[in-house]
Amino acid sequence: MYQLIVNPIAGRGRSPQRLALLQREFDALGMPYEVYVTQSVMDGYRKAREICEADPACPGIIGLGGDGTLQEIADGMLAAFPQGQVIGVPLGIFPAGSGNDYVMSLLGGKKAALARYMKQRIPAAAAEFALSIKEKRLKRVDLITANGAAYMNIGNLGLDARIVNNALALKERYGRYAYVAAVYKSIARHSNVPLTIAVNGEVIEDTFTLVAICNGRYYGGGLHIAPMAKIDDGKLTLCLVRGMTRPKTMLIFPSLMIEQHTRLKTVSFIECEEVEITLGHKAKESEALCLDGNLYPQRPGQTFHFKVRPQVLDVFV
């Protein structure tokens, strides 16, 4: 039996309406299912792990929510299977969040994802999505772990994480544009983060405006942070933005919208299989690690070990 995990507050409460559309399509195709509605933070993790442990042959877990919801579900699924083993239960993603960035990489680009899931096409998208599950159209993808916690899309430290924190308060008003609206509030209080980064046999010690550890290419509602990243290449893409002044940080996000940040001298990219990042002891106590929009408070001096888990999860497309 398929298991539908629904975040009822994702995307300003659009998940229940999209759930009804999926239920109609599942019923029409004779696909049995159960629905679980999350109640609190990490509830998606707990339920996904419980499902996989109770029924390793489950035909699929379907997540209805945004990238944060899917991060919890993927983390729970990975935790249910032994180290080095492919997750035995496939994952379906029916986007219902504010940004839905992972789906953009999954479907081949922002334009394709927005066309498929535009508001006017949601009933047709639900029918197409249900049929892809019925026909078992699968793509095997990578996950990244950060100190053991799995995520699907982007992990980040610095200005990005602060923006996510501010965006949480703006989602109700701005929806998928909350991230962009939060940029200006965060820049006004910006300070660079001291980090030590160990990657590919090299140690980099500097201050950074932001660091993104990427599996997918997009975040923040379609900002093209890592144009070269692929979700199935067995690599993570490290985007480093070295310390910038507050006025100059205003260049970063407009350039991300038109994919011109790659031309900035302060921006560089490194492909690797793992990376270790340590927060400097002079970092602010309020710094947090952000995984697909979910915030994890950290402390100065803490070390994060990011590692790719190649070809570990099957996703319906």
Secondary structure, 3 states (H helix, E strand, C coil): CEEEEECCCHHHCCHHHHHHHHHHHHHHCCCCEEEEECCCCCHHHHHHHHHHHHCCCCCCEEEEECHHHHHHHHHHHHHCCCCCCCCCCCEEEEECCCCCHHHHHHCCCHHHHHHHCCHHHHHHHHHHHHHHHHCCCEEEEEEEEECCEEECCEEEEEHHHHHHHHHHCCHHHHHHHHHHHHHHHHHCCCCCEEEEEEECCEEEEEEEEEEEEECCCCECCCECCCCCCCCCCCCEEEEEEECCCHHHHCCHHHHHHCCCHHHCCCEEEEEECEEEEEECCCCCCCCEEEECCEEEECCCCCEEEEEEEEEEEEEEC
